Every structure is written in structure tokens, then in C-alpha cells.
Amino acid sequence: MKAVTLVVATALLASLPLGAQAPPTQPAVRWFKGNTHAHTLKSDGDSTLHDLARWYREQRYHFLVVTDHNFVTPVEEVNHSLAAVGRFLVISGEEISDQAGDKP
């Protein structure tokens, strides 16, 4: 009986990892600063797309979503000139709305 206990104890000890293992680390949390609702002169904004994107980039935003009323503003050209991988991106969106008088 002592021999069986010794064999089982040896097998259990052999199956344990060598040395203490640290728990797996979590990836670092990264926050992104951005605006998800902005308009250009294409609807009721007061700036061109380029000026708007440049301002947000200068203010250290990571992204800008352009949501002109009932119009999808192309952003490829401004991304070509202002986007920086991992630092700033302009995203095209659209705000769908009804007309209210002469305002979009």
C-alpha cells in the first residue's frame, strides 16, 4: 500500500509545473478620443471637411465621424492627406433627417 501511495504522490508531483507561474497579463486598455457627430458645409456645418478634420487632429482626437444630413461625405481624400495610422482617422457617416423649412 505504501508503494502505491508513493507512486501516486510521485506522479502528482511530476505533473506540477516547475516554479510558480504568473497569471496571464491582460492587454493594456487603450482609450480613443473622438467625435461621432460632426457636420461640414455640405449640410449645416460651418467648415469644410479639410478644415474640420485638421482642427480635430490638432486637438489630438483619434477619430472624427462626419455625419452630414442626408449626404455621405467622401473622406478618402482628407484621409490621404491627414490620416495617421494609429493616431487619426476620418470616418464617413450620414445623419438621415427630414427637411424642416429650408434647413436640412
C-alpha atoms as one frame of an Amber mdcrd trajectory, in Angstrom:
protein
   0.000   0.000   0.000   2.878   2.359   0.818   4.378   1.662  -2.618   1.117
   2.615  -4.381   0.850   5.814  -2.341   4.446   6.671  -3.185   3.867   6.085
  -6.921   0.690   8.209  -6.936   2.376  11.008  -4.959   5.374  10.950  -7.306
   3.102  11.090 -10.371   1.179  14.045  -8.945   4.364  15.928  -8.103   5.795
  15.245 -11.545   2.685  16.702 -13.192   3.008  20.041 -11.378   4.676  22.883
 -13.285   8.223  23.762 -12.354   8.304  27.018 -10.415   5.460  29.431  -9.865
   3.735  30.785 -12.924   2.450  34.320 -13.020  -1.163  34.720 -14.084  -1.598
  35.781 -17.708  -1.434  39.537 -18.138  -4.322  41.492 -19.589  -3.599  43.636
 -22.625  -3.272  47.310 -21.796  -6.520  49.250 -22.088  -6.405  51.996 -24.692
  -8.961  54.760 -24.912  -9.687  56.665 -28.114 -10.859  60.271 -28.140 -13.245
  61.080 -30.972 -16.326  62.867 -32.219 -19.104  60.692 -33.652 -21.313  63.525
 -34.925 -19.925  66.417 -36.975 -21.222  68.397 -39.970 -19.450  70.187 -42.822
 -20.607  72.850 -45.265 -22.351  70.022 -47.174 -25.196  70.333 -44.637 -25.429
  72.699 -41.658 -21.801  72.860 -40.529 -19.610  75.942 -40.733 -16.349  74.417
 -42.024 -15.007  72.479 -44.963 -14.217  68.811 -44.419 -10.479  69.513 -44.576
 -10.654  72.360 -42.026 -12.865  70.299 -39.714 -10.583  67.254 -39.862  -7.451
  69.362 -39.396  -8.930  71.025 -36.286  -9.817  67.684 -34.671  -6.386  66.279
 -35.456  -4.694  69.363 -33.963  -6.803  68.905 -30.806  -5.380  65.356 -30.510
  -8.562  63.499 -31.369  -8.061  59.958 -32.683 -11.079  59.925 -34.986 -13.836
  62.056 -36.471 -17.117  60.760 -37.904 -18.593  63.154 -40.480 -22.401  62.877
 -40.390 -23.766  65.439 -42.819 -27.551  65.488 -43.228 -28.815  63.099 -45.926
 -25.434  63.055 -47.651 -22.474  60.688 -47.367 -19.404  62.910 -47.468 -16.440
  61.209 -49.171 -13.457  61.141 -46.794 -10.799  59.327 -48.829  -9.012  62.491
 -49.945  -8.856  64.036 -46.466  -7.674  60.715 -45.013  -4.958  60.589 -47.661
  -3.656  63.987 -46.563  -4.365  63.996 -42.790  -4.802  60.435 -41.503  -2.019
  58.889 -39.449  -2.047  55.166 -38.676  -2.934  54.643 -35.028  -3.312  58.379
 -34.422  -6.108  59.914 -36.542  -8.832  58.710 -38.909 -11.843  60.359 -40.554
 -14.885  58.094 -40.915 -17.782  58.719 -43.282 -21.296  58.576 -41.842 -24.688
  60.114 -42.514 -27.438  61.700 -40.450 -30.766  60.906 -42.058 -33.320  63.618
 -41.359 -36.426  65.307 -42.763 -36.464  68.818 -44.120 -37.626  71.488 -41.670
 -38.425  74.550 -43.709 -35.336  75.458 -45.715 -32.967  73.747 -43.244 -31.706
  70.203 -43.784
